[in-house]
Amino acid sequence: MSIQHLNQVELSRRWTISPRTLERWRWLGQGPRYLKIGGRVVYRLDDVEAYEAQQTRTSTASVAEVSPHASRA
């Protein structure tokens, strides 16, 4: 069993968001869990998939109530 990791660029491509968004989320304490090893940031695939599962919604009304990570644009 091997643990798979994504770096910031790989995760930003997966979600089609800017790598800077991931940096901002880390600074704000939002987004998926990550590891910082020797100055490198990596995301465990299991943590990414768990975060994705937590973002599942049944209606747009539930976003503000359920997710403290929701964008308030």
PyMOL Python script that loads the backbone (N, CA, C, O; Angstrom):
from pymol import cmd

cmd.read_pdbstr("""\
ATOM      1  N   MET A   1       0.843  -1.184   0.000  1.00  0.00           N
ATOM      2  CA  MET A   1       0.000   0.000   0.000  1.00  0.00           C
ATOM      3  C   MET A   1       0.886   1.246   0.000  1.00  0.00           C
ATOM      4  O   MET A   1       1.664   1.455   0.931  1.00  0.00           O
ATOM      5  N   SER A   2       0.775   2.053  -1.016  1.00  0.00           N
ATOM      6  CA  SER A   2       1.577   3.264  -1.064  1.00  0.00           C
ATOM      7  C   SER A   2       0.683   4.488  -0.860  1.00  0.00           C
ATOM      8  O   SER A   2      -0.434   4.556  -1.373  1.00  0.00           O
ATOM      9  N   ILE A   3       1.197   5.436  -0.113  1.00  0.00           N
ATOM     10  CA  ILE A   3       0.483   6.681   0.117  1.00  0.00           C
ATOM     11  C   ILE A   3       0.818   7.625  -1.025  1.00  0.00           C
ATOM     12  O   ILE A   3       1.990   7.837  -1.337  1.00  0.00           O
ATOM     13  N   GLN A   4      -0.196   8.185  -1.643  1.00  0.00           N
ATOM     14  CA  GLN A   4       0.024   9.105  -2.748  1.00  0.00           C
ATOM     15  C   GLN A   4      -0.087  10.537  -2.249  1.00  0.00           C
ATOM     16  O   GLN A   4      -0.913  10.852  -1.392  1.00  0.00           O
ATOM     17  N   HIS A   5       0.752  11.390  -2.795  1.00  0.00           N
ATOM     18  CA  HIS A   5       0.762  12.803  -2.428  1.00  0.00           C
ATOM     19  C   HIS A   5       0.610  13.665  -3.672  1.00  0.00           C
ATOM     20  O   HIS A   5       1.009  13.275  -4.769  1.00  0.00           O
ATOM     21  N   LEU A   6       0.027  14.838  -3.482  1.00  0.00           N
ATOM     22  CA  LEU A   6      -0.072  15.837  -4.530  1.00  0.00           C
ATOM     23  C   LEU A   6       0.644  17.083  -4.036  1.00  0.00           C
ATOM     24  O   LEU A   6       0.508  17.463  -2.873  1.00  0.00           O
ATOM     25  N   ASN A   7       1.401  17.712  -4.909  1.00  0.00           N
ATOM     26  CA  ASN A   7       1.974  18.989  -4.512  1.00  0.00           C
ATOM     27  C   ASN A   7       0.950  20.089  -4.804  1.00  0.00           C
ATOM     28  O   ASN A   7      -0.133  19.811  -5.321  1.00  0.00           O
ATOM     29  N   GLN A   8       1.287  21.313  -4.479  1.00  0.00           N
ATOM     30  CA  GLN A   8       0.355  22.427  -4.619  1.00  0.00           C
ATOM     31  C   GLN A   8      -0.111  22.614  -6.064  1.00  0.00           C
ATOM     32  O   GLN A   8      -1.291  22.869  -6.307  1.00  0.00           O
ATOM     33  N   VAL A   9       0.796  22.491  -7.006  1.00  0.00           N
ATOM     34  CA  VAL A   9       0.444  22.679  -8.416  1.00  0.00           C
ATOM     35  C   VAL A   9      -0.469  21.551  -8.888  1.00  0.00           C
ATOM     36  O   VAL A   9      -1.444  21.799  -9.597  1.00  0.00           O
ATOM     37  N   GLU A  10      -0.161  20.328  -8.504  1.00  0.00           N
ATOM     38  CA  GLU A  10      -0.990  19.185  -8.916  1.00  0.00           C
ATOM     39  C   GLU A  10      -2.409  19.316  -8.362  1.00  0.00           C
ATOM     40  O   GLU A  10      -3.380  19.050  -9.071  1.00  0.00           O
ATOM     41  N   LEU A  11      -2.531  19.725  -7.101  1.00  0.00           N
ATOM     42  CA  LEU A  11      -3.866  19.885  -6.515  1.00  0.00           C
ATOM     43  C   LEU A  11      -4.613  21.051  -7.154  1.00  0.00           C
ATOM     44  O   LEU A  11      -5.819  20.964  -7.384  1.00  0.00           O
ATOM     45  N   SER A  12      -3.908  22.134  -7.440  1.00  0.00           N
ATOM     46  CA  SER A  12      -4.574  23.268  -8.078  1.00  0.00           C
ATOM     47  C   SER A  12      -5.085  22.874  -9.470  1.00  0.00           C
ATOM     48  O   SER A  12      -6.139  23.348  -9.892  1.00  0.00           O
ATOM     49  N   ARG A  13      -4.367  22.031 -10.171  1.00  0.00           N
ATOM     50  CA  ARG A  13      -4.830  21.541 -11.481  1.00  0.00           C
ATOM     51  C   ARG A  13      -6.034  20.619 -11.318  1.00  0.00           C
ATOM     52  O   ARG A  13      -6.982  20.686 -12.100  1.00  0.00           O
ATOM     53  N   ARG A  14      -5.997  19.767 -10.311  1.00  0.00           N
ATOM     54  CA  ARG A  14      -7.118  18.847 -10.056  1.00  0.00           C
ATOM     55  C   ARG A  14      -8.408  19.631  -9.848  1.00  0.00           C
ATOM     56  O   ARG A  14      -9.466  19.249 -10.347  1.00  0.00           O
ATOM     57  N   TRP A  15      -8.310  20.727  -9.109  1.00  0.00           N
ATOM     58  CA  TRP A  15      -9.503  21.515  -8.782  1.00  0.00           C
ATOM     59  C   TRP A  15      -9.677  22.732  -9.691  1.00  0.00           C
ATOM     60  O   TRP A  15     -10.622  23.499  -9.506  1.00  0.00           O
ATOM     61  N   THR A  16      -8.810  22.920 -10.641  1.00  0.00           N
ATOM     62  CA  THR A  16      -8.804  24.098 -11.525  1.00  0.00           C
ATOM     63  C   THR A  16      -8.945  25.409 -10.742  1.00  0.00           C
ATOM     64  O   THR A  16      -9.810  26.240 -11.018  1.00  0.00           O
ATOM     65  N   ILE A  17      -8.060  25.552  -9.760  1.00  0.00           N
ATOM     66  CA  ILE A  17      -7.953  26.785  -8.987  1.00  0.00           C
ATOM     67  C   ILE A  17      -6.493  27.236  -9.013  1.00  0.00           C
ATOM     68  O   ILE A  17      -5.611  26.481  -9.421  1.00  0.00           O
ATOM     69  N   SER A  18      -6.252  28.439  -8.587  1.00  0.00           N
ATOM     70  CA  SER A  18      -4.899  28.969  -8.559  1.00  0.00           C
ATOM     71  C   SER A  18      -4.098  28.345  -7.410  1.00  0.00           C
ATOM     72  O   SER A  18      -4.650  28.110  -6.335  1.00  0.00           O
ATOM     73  N   PRO A  19      -2.807  28.075  -7.624  1.00  0.00           N
ATOM     74  CA  PRO A  19      -1.964  27.632  -6.510  1.00  0.00           C
ATOM     75  C   PRO A  19      -1.969  28.647  -5.366  1.00  0.00           C
ATOM     76  O   PRO A  19      -1.838  28.269  -4.202  1.00  0.00           O
ATOM     77  N   ARG A  20      -2.119  29.927  -5.689  1.00  0.00           N
ATOM     78  CA  ARG A  20      -2.176  30.974  -4.654  1.00  0.00           C
ATOM     79  C   ARG A  20      -3.408  30.817  -3.762  1.00  0.00           C
ATOM     80  O   ARG A  20      -3.374  31.177  -2.586  1.00  0.00           O
ATOM     81  N   THR A  21      -4.485  30.284  -4.315  1.00  0.00           N
ATOM     82  CA  THR A  21      -5.675  30.022  -3.501  1.00  0.00           C
ATOM     83  C   THR A  21      -5.343  29.006  -2.420  1.00  0.00           C
ATOM     84  O   THR A  21      -5.747  29.172  -1.268  1.00  0.00           O
ATOM     85  N   LEU A  22      -4.614  27.960  -2.776  1.00  0.00           N
ATOM     86  CA  LEU A  22      -4.214  26.961  -1.786  1.00  0.00           C
ATOM     87  C   LEU A  22      -3.296  27.582  -0.735  1.00  0.00           C
ATOM     88  O   LEU A  22      -3.403  27.269   0.450  1.00  0.00           O
ATOM     89  N   GLU A  23      -2.397  28.459  -1.171  1.00  0.00           N
ATOM     90  CA  GLU A  23      -1.526  29.149  -0.211  1.00  0.00           C
ATOM     91  C   GLU A  23      -2.360  29.991   0.757  1.00  0.00           C
ATOM     92  O   GLU A  23      -2.107  29.986   1.961  1.00  0.00           O
ATOM     93  N   ARG A  24      -3.343  30.706   0.237  1.00  0.00           N
ATOM     94  CA  ARG A  24      -4.199  31.550   1.078  1.00  0.00           C
ATOM     95  C   ARG A  24      -5.005  30.686   2.046  1.00  0.00           C
ATOM     96  O   ARG A  24      -5.133  31.026   3.222  1.00  0.00           O
ATOM     97  N   TRP A  25      -5.545  29.578   1.561  1.00  0.00           N
ATOM     98  CA  TRP A  25      -6.297  28.683   2.434  1.00  0.00           C
ATOM     99  C   TRP A  25      -5.423  28.160   3.571  1.00  0.00           C
ATOM    100  O   TRP A  25      -5.874  28.073   4.713  1.00  0.00           O
ATOM    101  N   ARG A  26      -4.167  27.811   3.260  1.00  0.00           N
ATOM    102  CA  ARG A  26      -3.271  27.338   4.329  1.00  0.00           C
ATOM    103  C   ARG A  26      -3.049  28.442   5.347  1.00  0.00           C
ATOM    104  O   ARG A  26      -3.075  28.188   6.551  1.00  0.00           O
ATOM    105  N   TRP A  27      -2.833  29.657   4.883  1.00  0.00           N
ATOM    106  CA  TRP A  27      -2.601  30.789   5.774  1.00  0.00           C
ATOM    107  C   TRP A  27      -3.818  31.050   6.660  1.00  0.00           C
ATOM    108  O   TRP A  27      -3.680  31.431   7.822  1.00  0.00           O
ATOM    109  N   LEU A  28      -5.017  30.842   6.097  1.00  0.00           N
ATOM    110  CA  LEU A  28      -6.262  31.058   6.843  1.00  0.00           C
ATOM    111  C   LEU A  28      -6.683  29.835   7.656  1.00  0.00           C
ATOM    112  O   LEU A  28      -7.646  29.900   8.420  1.00  0.00           O
ATOM    113  N   GLY A  29      -5.970  28.731   7.496  1.00  0.00           N
ATOM    114  CA  GLY A  29      -6.339  27.502   8.204  1.00  0.00           C
ATOM    115  C   GLY A  29      -7.529  26.804   7.575  1.00  0.00           C
ATOM    116  O   GLY A  29      -8.277  26.107   8.260  1.00  0.00           O
ATOM    117  N   GLN A  30      -7.711  26.988   6.271  1.00  0.00           N
ATOM    118  CA  GLN A  30      -8.825  26.382   5.538  1.00  0.00           C
ATOM    119  C   GLN A  30      -8.290  25.336   4.569  1.00  0.00           C
ATOM    120  O   GLN A  30      -7.082  25.121   4.463  1.00  0.00           O
ATOM    121  N   GLY A  31      -9.208  24.698   3.873  1.00  0.00           N
ATOM    122  CA  GLY A  31      -8.810  23.723   2.859  1.00  0.00           C
ATOM    123  C   GLY A  31      -8.425  22.387   3.463  1.00  0.00           C
ATOM    124  O   GLY A  31      -8.598  22.160   4.660  1.00  0.00           O
ATOM    125  N   PRO A  32      -7.902  21.505   2.621  1.00  0.00           N
ATOM    126  CA  PRO A  32      -7.544  20.160   3.097  1.00  0.00           C
ATOM    127  C   PRO A  32      -6.291  20.177   3.974  1.00  0.00           C
ATOM    128  O   PRO A  32      -5.483  21.103   3.915  1.00  0.00           O
ATOM    129  N   ARG A  33      -6.155  19.144   4.776  1.00  0.00           N
ATOM    130  CA  ARG A  33      -4.944  18.983   5.590  1.00  0.00           C
ATOM    131  C   ARG A  33      -3.753  18.820   4.668  1.00  0.00           C
ATOM    132  O   ARG A  33      -3.889  18.351   3.538  1.00  0.00           O
ATOM    133  N   TYR A  34      -2.590  19.208   5.151  1.00  0.00           N
ATOM    134  CA  TYR A  34      -1.372  19.112   4.335  1.00  0.00           C
ATOM    135  C   TYR A  34      -0.190  18.779   5.226  1.00  0.00           C
ATOM    136  O   TYR A  34      -0.258  18.886   6.451  1.00  0.00           O
ATOM    137  N   LEU A  35       0.895  18.372   4.580  1.00  0.00           N
ATOM    138  CA  LEU A  35       2.153  18.103   5.269  1.00  0.00           C
ATOM    139  C   LEU A  35       3.175  19.114   4.787  1.00  0.00           C
ATOM    140  O   LEU A  35       3.179  19.498   3.618  1.00  0.00           O
ATOM    141  N   LYS A  36       4.031  19.538   5.683  1.00  0.00           N
ATOM    142  CA  LYS A  36       5.147  20.398   5.287  1.00  0.00           C
ATOM    143  C   LYS A  36       6.415  19.680   5.711  1.00  0.00           C
ATOM    144  O   LYS A  36       6.704  19.537   6.899  1.00  0.00           O
ATOM    145  N   ILE A  37       7.162  19.233   4.715  1.00  0.00           N
ATOM    146  CA  ILE A  37       8.364  18.440   4.963  1.00  0.00           C
ATOM    147  C   ILE A  37       9.531  19.126   4.262  1.00  0.00           C
ATOM    148  O   ILE A  37       9.548  19.243   3.036  1.00  0.00           O
ATOM    149  N   GLY A  38      10.487  19.568   5.034  1.00  0.00           N
ATOM    150  CA  GLY A  38      11.653  20.221   4.462  1.00  0.00           C
ATOM    151  C   GLY A  38      11.308  21.437   3.621  1.00  0.00           C
ATOM    152  O   GLY A  38      11.965  21.699   2.614  1.00  0.00           O
ATOM    153  N   GLY A  39      10.290  22.179   4.020  1.00  0.00           N
ATOM    154  CA  GLY A  39       9.887  23.367   3.284  1.00  0.00           C
ATOM    155  C   GLY A  39       8.947  23.091   2.124  1.00  0.00           C
ATOM    156  O   GLY A  39       8.425  24.023   1.513  1.00  0.00           O
ATOM    157  N   ARG A  40       8.727  21.830   1.817  1.00  0.00           N
ATOM    158  CA  ARG A  40       7.803  21.442   0.740  1.00  0.00           C
ATOM    159  C   ARG A  40       6.436  21.160   1.311  1.00  0.00           C
ATOM    160  O   ARG A  40       6.318  20.521   2.357  1.00  0.00           O
ATOM    161  N   VAL A  41       5.401  21.626   0.638  1.00  0.00           N
ATOM    162  CA  VAL A  41       4.026  21.341   1.037  1.00  0.00           C
ATOM    163  C   VAL A  41       3.491  20.248   0.127  1.00  0.00           C
ATOM    164  O   VAL A  41       3.584  20.344  -1.096  1.00  0.00           O
ATOM    165  N   VAL A  42       2.930  19.204   0.735  1.00  0.00           N
ATOM    166  CA  VAL A  42       2.275  18.144  -0.029  1.00  0.00           C
ATOM    167  C   VAL A  42       0.951  17.803   0.641  1.00  0.00           C
ATOM    168  O   VAL A  42       0.777  17.972   1.848  1.00  0.00           O
ATOM    169  N   TYR A  43       0.037  17.324  -0.168  1.00  0.00           N
ATOM    170  CA  TYR A  43      -1.286  16.922   0.294  1.00  0.00           C
ATOM    171  C   TYR A  43      -1.437  15.426   0.090  1.00  0.00           C
ATOM    172  O   TYR A  43      -1.222  14.927  -1.015  1.00  0.00           O
ATOM    173  N   ARG A  44      -1.804  14.704   1.137  1.00  0.00           N
ATOM    174  CA  ARG A  44      -2.072  13.277   0.981  1.00  0.00           C
ATOM    175  C   ARG A  44      -3.365  13.117   0.187  1.00  0.00           C
ATOM    176  O   ARG A  44      -4.349  13.809   0.448  1.00  0.00           O
ATOM    177  N   LEU A  45      -3.361  12.209  -0.775  1.00  0.00           N
ATOM    178  CA  LEU A  45      -4.539  11.988  -1.595  1.00  0.00           C
ATOM    179  C   LEU A  45      -5.745  11.619  -0.726  1.00  0.00           C
ATOM    180  O   LEU A  45      -6.863  12.046  -1.013  1.00  0.00           O
ATOM    181  N   ASP A  46      -5.532  10.838   0.321  1.00  0.00           N
ATOM    182  CA  ASP A  46      -6.637  10.478   1.225  1.00  0.00           C
ATOM    183  C   ASP A  46      -7.247  11.720   1.875  1.00  0.00           C
ATOM    184  O   ASP A  46      -8.467  11.807   2.014  1.00  0.00           O
ATOM    185  N   ASP A  47      -6.408  12.685   2.275  1.00  0.00           N
ATOM    186  CA  ASP A  47      -6.910  13.920   2.886  1.00  0.00           C
ATOM    187  C   ASP A  47      -7.653  14.776   1.869  1.00  0.00           C
ATOM    188  O   ASP A  47      -8.663  15.397   2.198  1.00  0.00           O
ATOM    189  N   VAL A  48      -7.159  14.810   0.639  1.00  0.00           N
ATOM    190  CA  VAL A  48      -7.828  15.569  -0.432  1.00  0.00           C
ATOM    191  C   VAL A  48      -9.207  14.980  -0.696  1.00  0.00           C
ATOM    192  O   VAL A  48     -10.193  15.710  -0.794  1.00  0.00           O
ATOM    193  N   GLU A  49      -9.269  13.650  -0.811  1.00  0.00           N
ATOM    194  CA  GLU A  49     -10.548  13.004  -1.084  1.00  0.00           C
ATOM    195  C   GLU A  49     -11.519  13.168   0.087  1.00  0.00           C
ATOM    196  O   GLU A  49     -12.722  13.310  -0.128  1.00  0.00           O
ATOM    197  N   ALA A  50     -11.013  13.151   1.319  1.00  0.00           N
ATOM    198  CA  ALA A  50     -11.869  13.379   2.487  1.00  0.00           C
ATOM    199  C   ALA A  50     -12.421  14.801   2.479  1.00  0.00           C
ATOM    200  O   ALA A  50     -13.593  15.017   2.790  1.00  0.00           O
ATOM    201  N   TYR A  51     -11.580  15.767   2.124  1.00  0.00           N
ATOM    202  CA  TYR A  51     -12.023  17.161   2.042  1.00  0.00           C
ATOM    203  C   TYR A  51     -13.083  17.319   0.950  1.00  0.00           C
ATOM    204  O   TYR A  51     -14.079  18.017   1.138  1.00  0.00           O
ATOM    205  N   GLU A  52     -12.859  16.666  -0.184  1.00  0.00           N
ATOM    206  CA  GLU A  52     -13.844  16.721  -1.263  1.00  0.00           C
ATOM    207  C   GLU A  52     -15.181  16.159  -0.797  1.00  0.00           C
ATOM    208  O   GLU A  52     -16.230  16.725  -1.101  1.00  0.00           O
ATOM    209  N   ALA A  53     -15.152  15.059  -0.069  1.00  0.00           N
ATOM    210  CA  ALA A  53     -16.391  14.452   0.431  1.00  0.00           C
ATOM    211  C   ALA A  53     -17.113  15.387   1.403  1.00  0.00           C
ATOM    212  O   ALA A  53     -18.344  15.426   1.426  1.00  0.00           O
ATOM    213  N   GLN A  54     -16.359  16.138   2.204  1.00  0.00           N
ATOM    214  CA  GLN A  54     -16.959  17.083   3.148  1.00  0.00           C
ATOM    215  C   GLN A  54     -17.634  18.252   2.438  1.00  0.00           C
ATOM    216  O   GLN A  54     -18.509  18.900   3.011  1.00  0.00           O
ATOM    217  N   GLN A  55     -17.238  18.525   1.201  1.00  0.00           N
ATOM    218  CA  GLN A  55     -17.787  19.663   0.463  1.00  0.00           C
ATOM    219  C   GLN A  55     -19.062  19.316  -0.297  1.00  0.00           C
ATOM    220  O   GLN A  55     -19.644  20.183  -0.949  1.00  0.00           O
ATOM    221  N   THR A  56     -19.502  18.074  -0.223  1.00  0.00           N
ATOM    222  CA  THR A  56     -20.711  17.642  -0.917  1.00  0.00           C
ATOM    223  C   THR A  56     -21.922  18.347  -0.329  1.00  0.00           C
ATOM    224  O   THR A  56     -22.088  18.398   0.890  1.00  0.00           O
ATOM    225  N   ARG A  57     -22.757  18.882  -1.186  1.00  0.00           N
ATOM    226  CA  ARG A  57     -23.948  19.625  -0.767  1.00  0.00           C
ATOM    227  C   ARG A  57     -25.189  19.084  -1.474  1.00  0.00           C
ATOM    228  O   ARG A  57     -25.106  18.505  -2.557  1.00  0.00           O
ATOM    229  N   THR A  58     -26.328  19.288  -0.840  1.00  0.00           N
ATOM    230  CA  THR A  58     -27.594  18.909  -1.460  1.00  0.00           C
ATOM    231  C   THR A  58     -28.350  20.115  -1.982  1.00  0.00           C
ATOM    232  O   THR A  58     -29.238  19.974  -2.823  1.00  0.00           O
ATOM    233  N   SER A  59     -28.006  21.315  -1.488  1.00  0.00           N
ATOM    234  CA  SER A  59     -28.638  22.532  -1.985  1.00  0.00           C
ATOM    235  C   SER A  59     -27.702  23.717  -1.745  1.00  0.00           C
ATOM    236  O   SER A  59     -26.787  23.633  -0.926  1.00  0.00           O
ATOM    237  N   THR A  60     -27.928  24.794  -2.444  1.00  0.00           N
ATOM    238  CA  THR A  60     -27.091  25.979  -2.249  1.00  0.00           C
ATOM    239  C   THR A  60     -27.356  26.632  -0.904  1.00  0.00           C
ATOM    240  O   THR A  60     -26.490  27.338  -0.388  1.00  0.00           O
ATOM    241  N   ALA A  61     -28.521  26.417  -0.327  1.00  0.00           N
ATOM    242  CA  ALA A  61     -28.854  27.006   0.972  1.00  0.00           C
ATOM    243  C   ALA A  61     -28.015  26.409   2.090  1.00  0.00           C
ATOM    244  O   ALA A  61     -27.797  27.067   3.107  1.00  0.00           O
ATOM    245  N   SER A  62     -27.541  25.184   1.927  1.00  0.00           N
ATOM    246  CA  SER A  62     -26.789  24.524   2.999  1.00  0.00           C
ATOM    247  C   SER A  62     -25.333  24.969   3.063  1.00  0.00           C
ATOM    248  O   SER A  62     -24.652  24.657   4.041  1.00  0.00           O
ATOM    249  N   VAL A  63     -24.835  25.678   2.070  1.00  0.00           N
ATOM    250  CA  VAL A  63     -23.419  26.050   2.030  1.00  0.00           C
ATOM    251  C   VAL A  63     -23.047  26.948   3.202  1.00  0.00           C
ATOM    252  O   VAL A  63     -22.059  26.673   3.882  1.00  0.00           O
ATOM    253  N   ALA A  64     -23.790  27.996   3.458  1.00  0.00           N
ATOM    254  CA  ALA A  64     -23.458  28.944   4.522  1.00  0.00           C
ATOM    255  C   ALA A  64     -23.541  28.295   5.896  1.00  0.00           C
ATOM    256  O   ALA A  64     -22.760  28.629   6.787  1.00  0.00           O
ATOM    257  N   GLU A  65     -24.474  27.378   6.075  1.00  0.00           N
ATOM    258  CA  GLU A  65     -24.639  26.730   7.373  1.00  0.00           C
ATOM    259  C   GLU A  65     -23.573  25.671   7.640  1.00  0.00           C
ATOM    260  O   GLU A  65     -23.082  25.557   8.763  1.00  0.00           O
ATOM    261  N   VAL A  66     -23.214  24.902   6.625  1.00  0.00           N
ATOM    262  CA  VAL A  66     -22.382  23.724   6.816  1.00  0.00           C
ATOM    263  C   VAL A  66     -20.898  24.009   6.703  1.00  0.00           C
ATOM    264  O   VAL A  66     -20.113  23.454   7.471  1.00  0.00           O
ATOM    265  N   SER A  67     -20.491  24.850   5.777  1.00  0.00           N
ATOM    266  CA  SER A  67     -19.072  24.983   5.469  1.00  0.00           C
ATOM    267  C   SER A  67     -18.477  26.300   5.930  1.00  0.00           C
ATOM    268  O   SER A  67     -18.836  27.359   5.416  1.00  0.00           O
ATOM    269  N   PRO A  68     -17.557  26.243   6.910  1.00  0.00           N
ATOM    270  CA  PRO A  68     -16.857  27.467   7.276  1.00  0.00           C
ATOM    271  C   PRO A  68     -15.838  27.860   6.220  1.00  0.00           C
ATOM    272  O   PRO A  68     -15.253  28.941   6.294  1.00  0.00           O
ATOM    273  N   HIS A  69     -15.616  26.975   5.218  1.00  0.00           N
ATOM    274  CA  HIS A  69     -14.627  27.237   4.173  1.00  0.00           C
ATOM    275  C   HIS A  69     -15.255  27.836   2.923  1.00  0.00           C
ATOM    276  O   HIS A  69     -14.565  28.061   1.929  1.00  0.00           O
ATOM    277  N   ALA A  70     -16.542  28.093   2.964  1.00  0.00           N
ATOM    278  CA  ALA A  70     -17.211  28.617   1.772  1.00  0.00           C
ATOM    279  C   ALA A  70     -16.706  30.010   1.453  1.00  0.00           C
ATOM    280  O   ALA A  70     -16.468  30.830   2.339  1.00  0.00           O
ATOM    281  N   SER A  71     -16.553  30.249   0.173  1.00  0.00           N
ATOM    282  CA  SER A  71     -16.085  31.569  -0.284  1.00  0.00           C
ATOM    283  C   SER A  71     -17.198  32.588  -0.108  1.00  0.00           C
ATOM    284  O   SER A  71     -18.353  32.313  -0.431  1.00  0.00           O
ATOM    285  N   ARG A  72     -16.862  33.739   0.393  1.00  0.00           N
ATOM    286  CA  ARG A  72     -17.848  34.783   0.593  1.00  0.00           C
ATOM    287  C   ARG A  72     -17.579  35.936  -0.366  1.00  0.00           C
ATOM    288  O   ARG A  72     -17.344  37.070   0.051  1.00  0.00           O
ATOM    289  N   ALA A  73     -17.620  35.624  -1.658  1.00  0.00           N
ATOM    290  CA  ALA A  73     -17.274  36.597  -2.697  1.00  0.00           C
ATOM    291  C   ALA A  73     -18.322  37.655  -2.871  1.00  0.00           C
ATOM    292  O   ALA A  73     -18.169  38.543  -3.709  1.00  0.00           O
TER     293      ALA A  73
END
""", "prot")
cmd.dss("prot")
cmd.show_as("cartoon", "prot")
cmd.util.cbc("prot")
cmd.orient("prot")
